[in-house]
Amino acid sequence: MQTNRIYFIDAVRAFAILMMLQGHFIDNLLARAYRSDTNTIYNIWVYFRGFTAPTFFTISGLVFSYLLLRAHAKGNDKPRIKKGLFRGLLLLFIGYSLRLDIFNWLSGNFNNRFFIVDVLQCIGLALITLAGLHLIFKKYNYLFSFVLFTLGCLCFISEPLYRSIDLPNTPLVLANYITTKNGSVFTILPWIGYSFFGAFLSTVFFRHLHRKHFELIAIITFFATGFFLIFQSSPMLIRLYLLTDIELLKQSAYYNYLFTRLGDTLILFGVFYCLERFLRQSIITRIGEKTLSIYVIHFIILYGSFTGLGLNRFFRKSLDPTQAVLGAIVFIMVVCFIAFYYAKTNAFIYNLIRKLSGKFKN
């Protein structure tokens, strides 16, 4: 079994994190007067910005499950499972800690923003869920593929059922994982569906990566499936509705952003897989290996984690397009520079928690 690193994955992660940096910067600081549905450039920016979250969730599922499958093939997946569970809990911890506003808390001003769920908490729960599914189905690879694909489809097709759900009698810390009514940007449904599809792809890579011409077949499949999902997934859902008379299929077809965004993600995979031979050991793959550090640093600078003093506080919705674009470029450079040369977010937090857990064991 081939065990080399799949470099295009790091490249895709790098693209996604850079898109996230510029997307968050411009979305928070561009003045409202320049946000127009009739502006072609703005509409293109909005569309491409939509790649970010689906790509992150899909990649996280692909990488995590692929490493679990590879470790299981070697007969030693328990350390990888423990590491995955630890990372899932770590992402939950970091996700909440980035919402801390110490100065306001010290002055007695508490609000519910601390309980808002964002991408880190959802990915953390996705990793924990995938670890559990791996434990159940690791001996049945094809069944594992079927279960993952089915769960992904169910998450997407059932989206109308929980799209506008409100849970007024549920504790906020739990409700925010299901509903966006309280300010959560992401919820576990439907976004975990992308992680399921990513994990499904991992089973395909694991079974066939060593085969001759796999790369070419995978690239063609990425493009073909991506274009199908973008242009034909809604008509397909309508046809299924006409055959089955299941109203949910029609509702999904009429607001089908999930399958189309999965199509965008697969096309992105195809593009970077085509370029993989040029990306090995490049700066873009190094950026892809620093996504957690970059995410934490950008959150602190832009949103003012811990202190409340971020760019968003001083320049919110105030920049013209030129200022926003130039500012985004500088912002990306500064965040990446700090991540590469000064920040050791991953290593620091991992070592700190391991030391603490070691003390409790003693």
Rosetta blueprint (number, residue, H / E / L):
1 M L
2 Q L
3 T L
4 N L
5 R L
6 I L
7 Y H
8 F H
9 I H
10 D H
11 A H
12 V H
13 R H
14 A H
15 F H
16 A H
17 I H
18 L H
19 M H
20 M H
21 L H
22 Q H
23 G H
24 H H
25 F H
26 I H
27 D H
28 N H
29 L H
30 L E
31 A L
32 R H
33 A H
34 Y H
35 R L
36 S L
37 D L
38 T L
39 N L
40 T H
41 I H
42 Y H
43 N H
44 I H
45 W H
46 V H
47 Y H
48 F H
49 R H
50 G L
51 F L
52 T H
53 A H
54 P H
55 T H
56 F H
57 F H
58 T H
59 I H
60 S H
61 G H
62 L H
63 V H
64 F H
65 S H
66 Y H
67 L H
68 L H
69 L H
70 R H
71 A H
72 H H
73 A H
74 K L
75 G L
76 N L
77 D L
78 K H
79 P H
80 R H
81 I H
82 K H
83 K H
84 G H
85 L H
86 F H
87 R H
88 G H
89 L H
90 L H
91 L H
92 L H
93 F H
94 I H
95 G H
96 Y H
97 S H
98 L L
99 R L
100 L L
101 D E
102 I H
103 F H
104 N H
105 W H
106 L H
107 S L
108 G L
109 N L
110 F L
111 N L
112 N H
113 R H
114 F H
115 F H
116 I L
117 V L
118 D L
119 V H
120 L H
121 Q H
122 C H
123 I H
124 G H
125 L H
126 A H
127 L H
128 I H
129 T H
130 L H
131 A H
132 G H
133 L H
134 H H
135 L H
136 I H
137 F H
138 K L
139 K L
140 Y L
141 N H
142 Y H
143 L H
144 F H
145 S H
146 F H
147 V H
148 L H
149 F H
150 T H
151 L H
152 G H
153 C H
154 L H
155 C H
156 F H
157 I H
158 S L
159 E H
160 P H
161 L H
162 Y H
163 R L
164 S L
165 I L
166 D L
167 L L
168 P L
169 N L
170 T L
171 P L
172 L H
173 V H
174 L H
175 A H
176 N L
177 Y L
178 I L
179 T L
180 T L
181 K L
182 N L
183 G L
184 S L
185 V L
186 F L
187 T L
188 I H
189 L H
190 P H
191 W H
192 I H
193 G H
194 Y H
195 S H
196 F H
197 F H
198 G H
199 A H
200 F H
201 L H
202 S H
203 T H
204 V H
205 F H
206 F H
207 R H
208 H H
209 L L
210 H L
211 R L
212 K L
213 H L
214 F H
215 E H
216 L H
217 I H
218 A H
219 I H
220 I H
221 T H
222 F H
223 F H
224 A H
225 T H
226 G H
227 F H
228 F H
229 L H
230 I H
231 F H
232 Q H
233 S H
234 S H
235 P H
236 M H
237 L H
238 I H
239 R H
240 L H
241 Y H
242 L H
243 L H
244 T H
245 D L
246 I L
247 E H
248 L H
249 L H
250 K H
251 Q H
252 S H
253 A H
254 Y H
255 Y L
256 N L
257 Y H
258 L H
259 F H
260 T H
261 R H
262 L H
263 G H
264 D H
265 T H
266 L H
267 I H
268 L H
269 F H
270 G H
271 V H
272 F H
273 Y H
274 C H
275 L L
276 E H
277 R H
278 F H
279 L H
280 R L
281 Q L
282 S L
283 I H
284 I H
285 T H
286 R H
287 I H
288 G H
289 E L
290 K L
291 T H
292 L H
293 S H
294 I H
295 Y H
296 V H
297 I H
298 H H
299 F H
300 I H
301 I H
302 L H
303 Y H
304 G L
305 S L
306 F E
307 T L
308 G L
309 L L
310 G L
311 L H
312 N H
313 R H
314 F H
315 F H
316 R L
317 K L
318 S L
319 L E
320 D L
321 P H
322 T H
323 Q H
324 A H
325 V H
326 L H
327 G H
328 A H
329 I H
330 V H
331 F H
332 I H
333 M H
334 V H
335 V H
336 C H
337 F H
338 I H
339 A H
340 F H
341 Y H
342 Y L
343 A L
344 K L
345 T H
346 N H
347 A H
348 F H
349 I H
350 Y H
351 N H
352 L H
353 I H
354 R H
355 K H
356 L H
357 S H
358 G H
359 K H
360 F H
361 K H
362 N L
